[in-house]
Amino acid sequence: MDRLEKAWGMTYDAIAEKAYKSMTLRPELQFTYPEKYEELGGLSALPLYKFYEKDTSGTLSMACIISESNGVYDCGIYRIEPISENMAVVHCRESSELFRLAESSCGLSVTVAVGCSPYLLFTAACSFPEETDELRLASCLGCARWIKTEHHPVPSDTQIIIQGRLNGEKALGGQFYNYRRSYCERKMFPVMDIESVRIRPDGVFQSTVIGDPPMENAWLGIAAARIHYYRMKDEFPEIIDIVHPSDGVFLQKCTVKCAKVTSSLTKAVKNDYFYGRFSEIEFLQIL
C-alpha cells in the first residue's frame, strides 16, 4: 500500500474520500502534445510472461481499457489475452460496464492504456454507477494532462497505447491462476481486434502478478473499495467502518462496524449495487 500512497501523494483513505466527493464532477480535460511513440507490429512485441506453469499464455494483467457511451467514459482494469498477433480476448465479467457496452454496440472502440497515471488506475479499479465518468474523475484526483488518440484520451504519461474494437464476437478465454488459489473457469469473453500498438522509446511495460492473497492487486482493491465506506456512511452515520481483509475484496467479504445494527442498515447493505454481490457480510456492533 505504501507504494500506491506514494504515487497518489495521499493515503488510500484520502483518495477514496476525495473520489466520493468528486463522483458527479465532469471537468474539462486539459490536453498536451503527445510524446513520440514507436509503432509495434502487434501484441507479440510486448513482454507477455506466463506467471504460472498452467496458465494458457502470457497476458496484459494491468491494462486500463477506456470506452465511451453517450459522452461518459468508462474505465476498467481487465486481463487481455492474445489469441493472435492482432486479436485478443478481454476477460470482463458479465456484470461489468464494458461487457454491457460490448453487447449493445458491435464495433465498440476502445483504447488500452498500459503504464499510466495512478489516478486513472484507481478510478478504473473502482465500481461506480454507470453515470460516473471515471476518466474525468481521474482528472479531479490529480491526473493533470491528457493526450488525444484515435479513439479516446489517455494520461500524458501513458507508456503503451493500444487501439482496438470489440468486434461483437466471443471466444473461449484461457485458464489462469487467480486470487481464489485455483485456476479460473474457462468462459466466453468479448474479442478485441487490435488496430495499433505503440510504445514510448523508453517505455515501461506495467504488469502485476495475480495469485494467492495478498498479492499486489489486493492493495489496489482495498483502496478502491474504500470509496464505498464513505458512500454508505453518508446515508447511515451509525457506520463506524467497513473493513475489507487483504483477501476479502476479490473474494467478496467484509465486516461492517457500526454503533447500532438495524434492519434498515443490514437490508440497505445487502441490497447495495456493490455490497449486494458480496458472499459474506458480517455486521459488528461497537459498544
N, C-alpha and C positions, 0 to 999 in steps of 0.2 A: 504493500500500500504506500510505503514511503516514496517510492519512485513515481507513482501516479500523482501523489500530492505535490511533489516537487515540480512535475511537469505542468500541473494546473496552477501552481502558485497559491494554493489554498488547500484546506483539509477536505476530505471527501464529504464531510458533513456540510461544510460551507458551500461547496459547489452544488450539492443536492438542493440545499435551501434556495440558493440563487436561481437554479434551474426551475424550481417550482414557482417562484415569484415571477419568472420571465416567460412562462409557458405560452401566454397569449400574445406576446410581443412579436412583431414582424418587421424588424428594422431593415432599411435598405442595405444591401451588401456593398462593401467597399472593394472595388476591383483594382488590381495592379497588373503590370505587364508580366507575362509568364516567363519563367526561366527557360533555357534551351533544353529541349527533350530529344532524346535519341529514339528513333523508331526501331522496335524489335520485330523479329519475324513472326512471333507468336508466343504462346504460353510456355513452350519448351525452353525458351531462352531464360526463364526465371528459375531460381534455385528452389524447386519444389521438392522438399525432402519428406520421406516417409519416417514418421517418428516411432511407429510400432511395426513389428515384423509382419503382422497380418493385415495391416492397412492396405486398401486396394491400390493406392497411389499416393504420391505427394500432392499437397493441396495448398491453396491460399487460405490460411486459417485466421487471418486478421484483415480481411477485406471489407472495407466500408462501401456498401452498394447504395448509390443515390438514384432515386427515381422521382418522378413528379406527376401530380394529378391535380387538375383544377388550380394550378398556381401554388400548391402546397408541396414542399419537398419532404419525401420520406427517406430516412437513412437507417440502415441496419447492418450489423456485422454477421456475415454468413460464410460458411465454408464453400469455396469454389473448387470443384473437382474437374480437372481437364479430362475430356474423353477423346480429344483430337487436338491438332495444332491450333485450330480456331473455333473450337466448340467446347463448352463446359456445362456441368450440372451445378445448379445453385441449390445448396441444401437449406431451403427455407421451409419452415413449418406451415401447415395449412392455416394456422391461426395468425400468421404474420401478415402485415400490410402488403409486403412485396408479393406474396403468394396471391393475395386477393387481386392486386393490380394486374398480375400476370394472367390471371383467369379472365379478367374483364377487358383486357386490352392486348390483343395479339400484336406483336412487334413493339412491345414496350421498350423504350430507350432507357438504358442505364449507363451510369458512369461509375467505375470502380476506383476508389482512392486507396492506395496502399502506402503506408508510412506517412500518415497525415496528422493534422492537428489533434492533440489530445482532447481538445474540447469537442471536436466532432466525434471522436471515438466514444466519448462519454454519452453524448446525446443519441448516438447510433445504438449504444448498448441498452439504453433505457426503453421502457414500454410506456408509450404515450397514447392518448386518444388520437384518432386518425386526423383530427383537425389541427393537431400541433405540427408546426413546421420545424422539423428537427435540425435542418441546415441553418435556418435563421436563428434558432435558439443557440446553436454553437457560436454564432456571431455575438450574441448577447453575453455569452460566458467569457469570451476572450479571443475568439478566432477573428483577428482584425482584418486580414486581407485575403481576397479570393482571386482566382483566375477563371476566365471563361474557357470552356471546352466546346466540342461539337455538340454535346448534349446538355450537361449540367455543370454548374460551378463546382470547383474543388478548392480546398485551402491552398494558399500560395506555397506552403511548404511541402506539398504532396510529392512523394518520391517517385511513385509509379502511377500512371493513369491508364486505365483500360476502358475502352468504349465498346459497347455491345448492345444487343437487343435480345429480349426474351421472345423466342420465335413462336410461342404457343404450343410447342411440343413438350413432352416429358420423357425422361429416361430414368432407368433404374440407377440410383446412386450406389456408390460403393460402400464397403463396411470400414468403419474407423473406430479405434478405441476412444472412449469418451469418459466423461465425468461420472458415469454410472458404474465405473470399474468393469466395464464389459464392452464388447463391440456392438455398435448400434445396429438396429434392424434396418435392412435394406428397403428403401421406399422409392416411389416415383417422385421426381422433382423436376421443376422447370429447367429447360435447356436454354443456354445463352449462346448466341452467335457472336464471336469475337470480331470486331471490326478493326481495332488497332490496340497495340501495346506500346507504351512509351515510358522511358525512364530517364531521369536526370543523369548527366555524365558521371556524377559521383553518387548516384542513387543508392539508398539502403533499402533492402528488402525486409519489411517488418513482418514478423510471424509470432505465433505463440504456440506453446505446447499444451494440448488438451488431454487430460487424463485424471488419475486418482486425485480427488480433492485433498488439500487445497493446492491448486495449480495457479499459474499466473492469471488466467482469466477469471478466477474466483474473486479476486480483489476488485476487478472492474465490475463484476456482477454485484458485489456487495455495495459498492458506491452507487451504481445505477439504481439499485432497489431502494436506496435511502430516500430518494425523492418521494416515494410513496408514504413514508413516515410523515413527512410534512403535509402531504395532501390529506391523509386520514386524520391527522391531529387537528387540522384546520376545521374539520367537521365534528370531530369528537375530542374536545380539550382534555377529557379524562385519560387519554392515551399518554403514557409516560415515555414509552419507547417501543420500537419494533425491532427485534433482534433477528438477524439472519446469520446462522453459523456459516463457517467457511465453505461447507459443502451443502448448505441449505438453500441457496438461491436457485441453483440449477436443479436441485432435487426437490424444490418447491416445499421448503419447510421454514417456519418462522415462529417466533414467540412474541405475542402482543402483551406488553406490560402496561397495566392501567391502574388508575386509582380505584375504579369500580367496574366490575364486569356486569354488563347489562345485556338483555336480549337484543335490544336495538343495535348495540355495538357489534355483537357477535354476528348478527344477521347481515349487517352492512359489510363487514369484512369478508364474510364467506360469499357474498353476492357481488363483491367488487370485481371490476374488469381485470385487475391484476391479481389480487389475492384469491379471487374465486377459483383460480386454476391450481392453487396450492393443494397438495395432498395431505399435509399435516400443519395445522394451525393450533398452537397452544395459547390459551388466554391465562395470564398470570396476574392476580390482583396483588398490588403492592400496598401494604398497610403502613 
